[in-house]
Amino acid sequence: QLQASGGGLVQAGGSLRLSCAQSGRPFSMDNLNWFRQAPGKEREFVAAISRLGGSTKYADSARGRFTISRDNAKNTVYLQMNNLKREDTAVYYCATDNRPIMTMRIGDMDYWGKGTQVTVSS
């Protein structure tokens, strides 16, 4: 099971840190991903981190503002979001995959958590 938290309402330029805790499976077996879905839009990739945290991937929209990290001892992945913009408003989802490399494709995700709402106001 995956449980995301940390969403909320923040002003543009502000920061939020999302967390996603995993239970029921050895955490270090999976790549961990964040996706988001804005109203009326398709779900899109945001960031990914490899099993031991040695490699990360970011969408162009997130690079330089968001940082993904993981704590395998706590079975938790984080998404630090800085300099938030109105266009970051979306429901954010964490997802796992056990592919040998990070693919960032929705269809390759094995498990999804319930989303957490992030709303950025101007």
Solvent accessible surface area in square Angstrom, and as a share of the most:
residue,aa,sasa,rsa
1,Q,173,0.77
2,L,16,0.08
3,Q,108,0.48
4,A,6,0.04
5,S,58,0.37
6,G,37,0.35
7,G,29,0.28
8,G,30,0.29
9,L,132,0.65
10,V,23,0.14
11,Q,129,0.57
12,A,51,0.40
13,G,49,0.47
14,G,21,0.21
15,S,58,0.37
16,L,34,0.17
17,R,133,0.48
18,L,0,0.00
19,S,26,0.17
20,C,1,0.00
21,A,48,0.37
22,Q,9,0.04
23,S,59,0.38
24,G,86,0.83
25,R,63,0.23
26,P,85,0.53
27,F,7,0.03
28,S,47,0.30
29,M,88,0.39
30,D,1,0.01
31,N,1,0.01
32,L,2,0.01
33,N,0,0.00
34,W,0,0.00
35,F,1,0.00
36,R,15,0.05
37,Q,61,0.27
38,A,23,0.18
39,P,111,0.70
40,G,90,0.87
41,K,139,0.59
42,E,152,0.68
43,R,65,0.24
44,E,79,0.36
45,F,31,0.13
46,V,1,0.01
47,A,0,0.00
48,A,0,0.00
49,I,6,0.03
50,S,23,0.15
51,R,64,0.23
52,L,151,0.75
53,G,29,0.28
54,G,78,0.75
55,S,48,0.31
56,T,55,0.32
57,K,84,0.36
58,Y,41,0.16
59,A,22,0.17
60,D,122,0.63
61,S,56,0.36
62,A,0,0.00
63,R,134,0.49
64,G,80,0.77
65,R,31,0.11
66,F,6,0.02
67,T,72,0.42
68,I,6,0.03
69,S,47,0.30
70,R,32,0.12
71,D,45,0.23
72,N,47,0.24
73,A,101,0.78
74,K,137,0.58
75,N,51,0.26
76,T,14,0.08
77,V,1,0.00
78,Y,30,0.11
79,L,0,0.00
80,Q,55,0.24
81,M,0,0.00
82,N,63,0.32
83,N,82,0.42
84,L,1,0.01
85,K,82,0.35
86,R,151,0.55
87,E,121,0.54
88,D,0,0.00
89,T,33,0.19
90,A,1,0.01
91,V,43,0.25
92,Y,0,0.00
93,Y,38,0.14
94,C,2,0.01
95,A,0,0.00
96,T,0,0.00
97,D,0,0.00
98,N,72,0.37
99,R,72,0.26
100,P,122,0.76
101,I,125,0.64
102,M,21,0.09
103,T,24,0.14
104,M,65,0.29
105,R,148,0.54
106,I,78,0.39
107,G,73,0.70
108,D,22,0.11
109,M,17,0.08
110,D,57,0.30
111,Y,125,0.47
112,W,83,0.29
113,G,7,0.07
114,K,156,0.66
115,G,31,0.29
116,T,17,0.10
117,Q,86,0.38
118,V,0,0.00
119,T,48,0.28
120,V,6,0.03
121,S,38,0.25
122,S,106,0.68
